[in-house]
Amino acid sequence: MVTKEMGITEVVTKYPNSAKIFMEYGMGCLGCAAAQFENIEQGAKAHGVDAEALVKAINESIKQ
């Protein structure tokens, strides 16, 4: 299960399909330097994204 405290790169590495969800939420900078050290909550805040909704969407995609 993914949490908002997990690193963006960590999540994409462990669950490659999550990249699509990040993109759908306007977080297309998965290759940028910030993605290397930011957690989901920090990245979401920087992009004006609801971290809870993003994490929920990622977890739902993992279950499928």
Biopython code that builds the backbone (N, CA, C, O; Angstrom):
import numpy as np
from Bio.PDB.StructureBuilder import StructureBuilder

atoms = [
    (1, "MET", "N", (0.839, -1.187, 0.000)),
    (1, "MET", "CA", (0.000, 0.000, 0.000)),
    (1, "MET", "C", (0.882, 1.247, 0.000)),
    (1, "MET", "O", (1.856, 1.331, 0.748)),
    (2, "VAL", "N", (0.535, 2.191, -0.829)),
    (2, "VAL", "CA", (1.274, 3.438, -0.966)),
    (2, "VAL", "C", (0.722, 4.459, 0.032)),
    (2, "VAL", "O", (-0.486, 4.535, 0.253)),
    (3, "THR", "N", (1.621, 5.239, 0.628)),
    (3, "THR", "CA", (1.228, 6.328, 1.523)),
    (3, "THR", "C", (1.817, 7.630, 1.005)),
    (3, "THR", "O", (2.753, 7.622, 0.206)),
    (4, "LYS", "N", (1.269, 8.744, 1.461)),
    (4, "LYS", "CA", (1.747, 10.046, 0.984)),
    (4, "LYS", "C", (3.150, 10.371, 1.488)),
    (4, "LYS", "O", (3.789, 11.298, 0.990)),
    (5, "GLU", "N", (3.628, 9.616, 2.466)),
    (5, "GLU", "CA", (4.978, 9.826, 2.995)),
    (5, "GLU", "C", (6.050, 9.123, 2.164)),
    (5, "GLU", "O", (7.242, 9.355, 2.366)),
    (6, "MET", "N", (5.637, 8.277, 1.240)),
    (6, "MET", "CA", (6.590, 7.536, 0.405)),
    (6, "MET", "C", (7.157, 8.439, -0.679)),
    (6, "MET", "O", (6.482, 9.347, -1.165)),
    (7, "GLY", "N", (8.405, 8.178, -1.053)),
    (7, "GLY", "CA", (9.056, 8.955, -2.095)),
    (7, "GLY", "C", (8.427, 8.687, -3.453)),
    (7, "GLY", "O", (8.002, 7.571, -3.750)),
    (8, "ILE", "N", (8.377, 9.729, -4.270)),
    (8, "ILE", "CA", (7.788, 9.607, -5.600)),
    (8, "ILE", "C", (8.539, 8.564, -6.429)),
    (8, "ILE", "O", (7.924, 7.673, -7.014)),
    (9, "THR", "N", (9.858, 8.673, -6.477)),
    (9, "THR", "CA", (10.662, 7.733, -7.254)),
    (9, "THR", "C", (10.527, 6.318, -6.710)),
    (9, "THR", "O", (10.480, 5.358, -7.479)),
    (10, "GLU", "N", (10.466, 6.187, -5.404)),
    (10, "GLU", "CA", (10.291, 4.875, -4.757)),
    (10, "GLU", "C", (9.009, 4.210, -5.246)),
    (10, "GLU", "O", (9.001, 3.025, -5.579)),
    (11, "VAL", "N", (7.928, 4.982, -5.285)),
    (11, "VAL", "CA", (6.625, 4.444, -5.698)),
    (11, "VAL", "C", (6.641, 4.055, -7.173)),
    (11, "VAL", "O", (6.172, 2.976, -7.535)),
    (12, "VAL", "N", (7.177, 4.925, -8.023)),
    (12, "VAL", "CA", (7.198, 4.638, -9.458)),
    (12, "VAL", "C", (8.099, 3.435, -9.761)),
    (12, "VAL", "O", (7.811, 2.647, -10.661)),
    (13, "THR", "N", (9.174, 3.305, -9.011)),
    (13, "THR", "CA", (10.071, 2.164, -9.203)),
    (13, "THR", "C", (9.389, 0.864, -8.797)),
    (13, "THR", "O", (9.491, -0.145, -9.494)),
    (14, "LYS", "N", (8.698, 0.896, -7.669)),
    (14, "LYS", "CA", (8.041, -0.310, -7.153)),
    (14, "LYS", "C", (6.760, -0.634, -7.925)),
    (14, "LYS", "O", (6.431, -1.801, -8.137)),
    (15, "TYR", "N", (6.045, 0.408, -8.340)),
    (15, "TYR", "CA", (4.774, 0.243, -9.060)),
    (15, "TYR", "C", (4.819, 1.084, -10.338)),
    (15, "TYR", "O", (4.277, 2.189, -10.359)),
    (16, "PRO", "N", (5.450, 0.587, -11.399)),
    (16, "PRO", "CA", (5.617, 1.368, -12.637)),
    (16, "PRO", "C", (4.321, 1.933, -13.215)),
    (16, "PRO", "O", (4.335, 3.002, -13.826)),
    (17, "ASN", "N", (3.226, 1.247, -13.036)),
    (17, "ASN", "CA", (1.950, 1.738, -13.568)),
    (17, "ASN", "C", (1.468, 2.996, -12.856)),
    (17, "ASN", "O", (0.582, 3.690, -13.356)),
    (18, "SER", "N", (2.043, 3.297, -11.693)),
    (18, "SER", "CA", (1.654, 4.501, -10.969)),
    (18, "SER", "C", (2.071, 5.760, -11.725)),
    (18, "SER", "O", (1.504, 6.828, -11.493)),
    (19, "ALA", "N", (3.040, 5.659, -12.613)),
    (19, "ALA", "CA", (3.489, 6.823, -13.390)),
    (19, "ALA", "C", (2.312, 7.432, -14.150)),
    (19, "ALA", "O", (2.197, 8.653, -14.257)),
    (20, "LYS", "N", (1.446, 6.578, -14.671)),
    (20, "LYS", "CA", (0.269, 7.058, -15.406)),
    (20, "LYS", "C", (-0.630, 7.888, -14.485)),
    (20, "LYS", "O", (-1.161, 8.919, -14.899)),
    (21, "ILE", "N", (-0.796, 7.443, -13.254)),
    (21, "ILE", "CA", (-1.643, 8.167, -12.296)),
    (21, "ILE", "C", (-1.024, 9.522, -11.971)),
    (21, "ILE", "O", (-1.722, 10.535, -11.946)),
    (22, "PHE", "N", (0.283, 9.542, -11.723)),
    (22, "PHE", "CA", (0.957, 10.820, -11.464)),
    (22, "PHE", "C", (0.719, 11.780, -12.627)),
    (22, "PHE", "O", (0.424, 12.956, -12.414)),
    (23, "MET", "N", (0.846, 11.283, -13.844)),
    (23, "MET", "CA", (0.649, 12.116, -15.041)),
    (23, "MET", "C", (-0.786, 12.640, -15.106)),
    (23, "MET", "O", (-1.013, 13.809, -15.418)),
    (24, "GLU", "N", (-1.746, 11.771, -14.813)),
    (24, "GLU", "CA", (-3.160, 12.183, -14.845)),
    (24, "GLU", "C", (-3.441, 13.287, -13.842)),
    (24, "GLU", "O", (-4.344, 14.098, -14.051)),
    (25, "TYR", "N", (-2.682, 13.330, -12.758)),
    (25, "TYR", "CA", (-2.859, 14.349, -11.730)),
    (25, "TYR", "C", (-1.969, 15.571, -11.969)),
    (25, "TYR", "O", (-1.827, 16.421, -11.090)),
    (26, "GLY", "N", (-1.379, 15.654, -13.148)),
    (26, "GLY", "CA", (-0.588, 16.822, -13.495)),
    (26, "GLY", "C", (0.825, 16.822, -12.949)),
    (26, "GLY", "O", (1.489, 17.858, -12.924)),
    (27, "MET", "N", (1.284, 15.659, -12.512)),
    (27, "MET", "CA", (2.633, 15.549, -11.966)),
    (27, "MET", "C", (3.494, 14.779, -12.965)),
    (27, "MET", "O", (3.916, 13.652, -12.707)),
    (28, "GLY", "N", (3.743, 15.412, -14.109)),
    (28, "GLY", "CA", (4.484, 14.774, -15.184)),
    (28, "GLY", "C", (5.988, 14.900, -15.068)),
    (28, "GLY", "O", (6.715, 14.496, -15.975)),
    (29, "CYS", "N", (6.465, 15.453, -13.967)),
    (29, "CYS", "CA", (7.903, 15.689, -13.828)),
    (29, "CYS", "C", (8.589, 14.544, -13.081)),
    (29, "CYS", "O", (9.456, 14.785, -12.241)),
    (30, "LEU", "N", (8.214, 13.323, -13.378)),
    (30, "LEU", "CA", (8.774, 12.176, -12.650)),
    (30, "LEU", "C", (10.273, 12.036, -12.851)),
    (30, "LEU", "O", (10.951, 11.420, -12.029)),
    (31, "GLY", "N", (10.792, 12.588, -13.913)),
    (31, "GLY", "CA", (12.222, 12.504, -14.168)),
    (31, "GLY", "C", (13.001, 13.693, -13.619)),
    (31, "GLY", "O", (14.227, 13.731, -13.726)),
    (32, "CYS", "N", (12.311, 14.657, -13.038)),
    (32, "CYS", "CA", (13.007, 15.849, -12.550)),
    (32, "CYS", "C", (13.742, 15.556, -11.245)),
    (32, "CYS", "O", (13.471, 14.559, -10.575)),
    (33, "ALA", "N", (14.654, 16.420, -10.902)),
    (33, "ALA", "CA", (15.480, 16.229, -9.702)),
    (33, "ALA", "C", (14.639, 16.179, -8.432)),
    (33, "ALA", "O", (14.940, 15.408, -7.520)),
    (34, "ALA", "N", (13.594, 16.989, -8.365)),
    (34, "ALA", "CA", (12.767, 17.029, -7.152)),
    (34, "ALA", "C", (12.109, 15.687, -6.881)),
    (34, "ALA", "O", (11.935, 15.308, -5.723)),
    (35, "ALA", "N", (11.745, 14.969, -7.920)),
    (35, "ALA", "CA", (11.099, 13.663, -7.742)),
    (35, "ALA", "C", (12.028, 12.669, -7.056)),
    (35, "ALA", "O", (11.569, 11.680, -6.483)),
    (36, "GLN", "N", (13.315, 12.924, -7.111)),
    (36, "GLN", "CA", (14.285, 12.021, -6.489)),
    (36, "GLN", "C", (14.258, 12.098, -4.973)),
    (36, "GLN", "O", (14.575, 11.122, -4.293)),
    (37, "PHE", "N", (13.874, 13.278, -4.429)),
    (37, "PHE", "CA", (13.913, 13.416, -2.971)),
    (37, "PHE", "C", (12.587, 13.806, -2.328)),
    (37, "PHE", "O", (12.467, 13.763, -1.103)),
    (38, "GLU", "N", (11.598, 14.183, -3.118)),
    (38, "GLU", "CA", (10.304, 14.558, -2.553)),
    (38, "GLU", "C", (9.433, 13.332, -2.317)),
    (38, "GLU", "O", (9.486, 12.348, -3.055)),
    (39, "ASN", "N", (8.626, 13.427, -1.255)),
    (39, "ASN", "CA", (7.623, 12.390, -1.077)),
    (39, "ASN", "C", (6.353, 12.827, -1.810)),
    (39, "ASN", "O", (6.280, 13.944, -2.322)),
    (40, "ILE", "N", (5.371, 11.956, -1.857)),
    (40, "ILE", "CA", (4.144, 12.248, -2.609)),
    (40, "ILE", "C", (3.468, 13.509, -2.092)),
    (40, "ILE", "O", (3.009, 14.337, -2.879)),
    (41, "GLU", "N", (3.403, 13.657, -0.787)),
    (41, "GLU", "CA", (2.732, 14.822, -0.204)),
    (41, "GLU", "C", (3.425, 16.125, -0.623)),
    (41, "GLU", "O", (2.756, 17.094, -0.981)),
    (42, "GLN", "N", (4.739, 16.150, -0.579)),
    (42, "GLN", "CA", (5.486, 17.351, -0.969)),
    (42, "GLN", "C", (5.291, 17.669, -2.446)),
    (42, "GLN", "O", (5.057, 18.820, -2.815)),
    (43, "GLY", "N", (5.389, 16.651, -3.282)),
    (43, "GLY", "CA", (5.200, 16.849, -4.719)),
    (43, "GLY", "C", (3.798, 17.312, -5.048)),
    (43, "GLY", "O", (3.603, 18.198, -5.879)),
    (44, "ALA", "N", (2.819, 16.703, -4.386)),
    (44, "ALA", "CA", (1.426, 17.084, -4.624)),
    (44, "ALA", "C", (1.191, 18.540, -4.226)),
    (44, "ALA", "O", (0.528, 19.291, -4.942)),
    (45, "LYS", "N", (1.734, 18.922, -3.092)),
    (45, "LYS", "CA", (1.570, 20.297, -2.629)),
    (45, "LYS", "C", (2.187, 21.277, -3.626)),
    (45, "LYS", "O", (1.594, 22.313, -3.924)),
    (46, "ALA", "N", (3.364, 20.958, -4.138)),
    (46, "ALA", "CA", (4.042, 21.829, -5.094)),
    (46, "ALA", "C", (3.246, 22.000, -6.387)),
    (46, "ALA", "O", (3.364, 23.019, -7.068)),
    (47, "HIS", "N", (2.433, 20.989, -6.718)),
    (47, "HIS", "CA", (1.648, 21.029, -7.954)),
    (47, "HIS", "C", (0.177, 21.352, -7.712)),
    (47, "HIS", "O", (-0.622, 21.322, -8.649)),
    (48, "GLY", "N", (-0.191, 21.661, -6.468)),
    (48, "GLY", "CA", (-1.580, 21.984, -6.164)),
    (48, "GLY", "C", (-2.513, 20.801, -6.297)),
    (48, "GLY", "O", (-3.674, 20.947, -6.678)),
    (49, "VAL", "N", (-1.993, 19.622, -5.980)),
    (49, "VAL", "CA", (-2.754, 18.374, -6.113)),
    (49, "VAL", "C", (-3.159, 17.870, -4.730)),
    (49, "VAL", "O", (-2.403, 18.009, -3.768)),
    (50, "ASP", "N", (-4.340, 17.292, -4.634)),
    (50, "ASP", "CA", (-4.813, 16.678, -3.398)),
    (50, "ASP", "C", (-4.063, 15.365, -3.189)),
    (50, "ASP", "O", (-4.308, 14.387, -3.896)),
    (51, "ALA", "N", (-3.155, 15.345, -2.223)),
    (51, "ALA", "CA", (-2.309, 14.169, -1.975)),
    (51, "ALA", "C", (-3.133, 12.943, -1.610)),
    (51, "ALA", "O", (-2.813, 11.832, -2.033)),
    (52, "GLU", "N", (-4.181, 13.134, -0.836)),
    (52, "GLU", "CA", (-5.023, 12.005, -0.415)),
    (52, "GLU", "C", (-5.691, 11.358, -1.626)),
    (52, "GLU", "O", (-5.731, 10.133, -1.737)),
    (53, "ALA", "N", (-6.215, 12.182, -2.531)),
    (53, "ALA", "CA", (-6.874, 11.663, -3.729)),
    (53, "ALA", "C", (-5.872, 10.954, -4.633)),
    (53, "ALA", "O", (-6.179, 9.914, -5.215)),
    (54, "LEU", "N", (-4.683, 11.516, -4.746)),
    (54, "LEU", "CA", (-3.637, 10.910, -5.566)),
    (54, "LEU", "C", (-3.245, 9.541, -5.035)),
    (54, "LEU", "O", (-3.159, 8.573, -5.792)),
    (55, "VAL", "N", (-3.010, 9.463, -3.733)),
    (55, "VAL", "CA", (-2.633, 8.187, -3.109)),
    (55, "VAL", "C", (-3.758, 7.167, -3.266)),
    (55, "VAL", "O", (-3.503, 5.995, -3.541)),
    (56, "LYS", "N", (-4.983, 7.607, -3.095)),
    (56, "LYS", "CA", (-6.125, 6.699, -3.257)),
    (56, "LYS", "C", (-6.169, 6.142, -4.673)),
    (56, "LYS", "O", (-6.392, 4.947, -4.866)),
    (57, "ALA", "N", (-5.957, 7.005, -5.666)),
    (57, "ALA", "CA", (-5.976, 6.567, -7.067)),
    (57, "ALA", "C", (-4.840, 5.582, -7.352)),
    (57, "ALA", "O", (-5.032, 4.595, -8.062)),
    (58, "ILE", "N", (-3.672, 5.852, -6.802)),
    (58, "ILE", "CA", (-2.541, 4.942, -7.000)),
    (58, "ILE", "C", (-2.841, 3.586, -6.388)),
    (58, "ILE", "O", (-2.634, 2.552, -7.023)),
    (59, "ASN", "N", (-3.326, 3.590, -5.158)),
    (59, "ASN", "CA", (-3.640, 2.325, -4.487)),
    (59, "ASN", "C", (-4.715, 1.540, -5.213)),
    (59, "ASN", "O", (-4.648, 0.313, -5.289)),
    (60, "GLU", "N", (-5.710, 2.239, -5.749)),
    (60, "GLU", "CA", (-6.765, 1.552, -6.503)),
    (60, "GLU", "C", (-6.187, 0.928, -7.773)),
    (60, "GLU", "O", (-6.597, -0.165, -8.165)),
    (61, "SER", "N", (-5.248, 1.602, -8.412)),
    (61, "SER", "CA", (-4.655, 1.049, -9.634)),
    (61, "SER", "C", (-3.785, -0.163, -9.313)),
    (61, "SER", "O", (-3.686, -1.087, -10.120)),
    (62, "ILE", "N", (-3.166, -0.163, -8.160)),
    (62, "ILE", "CA", (-2.321, -1.297, -7.743)),
    (62, "ILE", "C", (-3.182, -2.537, -7.492)),
    (62, "ILE", "O", (-2.777, -3.654, -7.813)),
    (63, "LYS", "N", (-4.359, -2.338, -6.923)),
    (63, "LYS", "CA", (-5.247, -3.463, -6.606)),
    (63, "LYS", "C", (-5.733, -4.169, -7.860)),
    (63, "LYS", "O", (-6.081, -5.349, -7.812)),
    (64, "GLN", "N", (-5.762, -3.455, -8.989)),
    (64, "GLN", "CA", (-6.308, -4.036, -10.220)),
    (64, "GLN", "C", (-5.344, -4.909, -10.896)),
    (64, "GLN", "O", (-5.653, -5.473, -11.946)),
]
sb = StructureBuilder()
sb.init_structure("model")
sb.init_model(0)
sb.init_chain("A")
sb.init_seg("    ")
for serial, (resi, resn, name, xyz) in enumerate(atoms, 1):
    if name == "N":
        sb.init_residue(resn, " ", resi, " ")
    sb.init_atom(name, np.array(xyz, "f"), 0.0, 1.0, " ", f" {name:<3s}", serial, name[0])
structure = sb.get_structure()
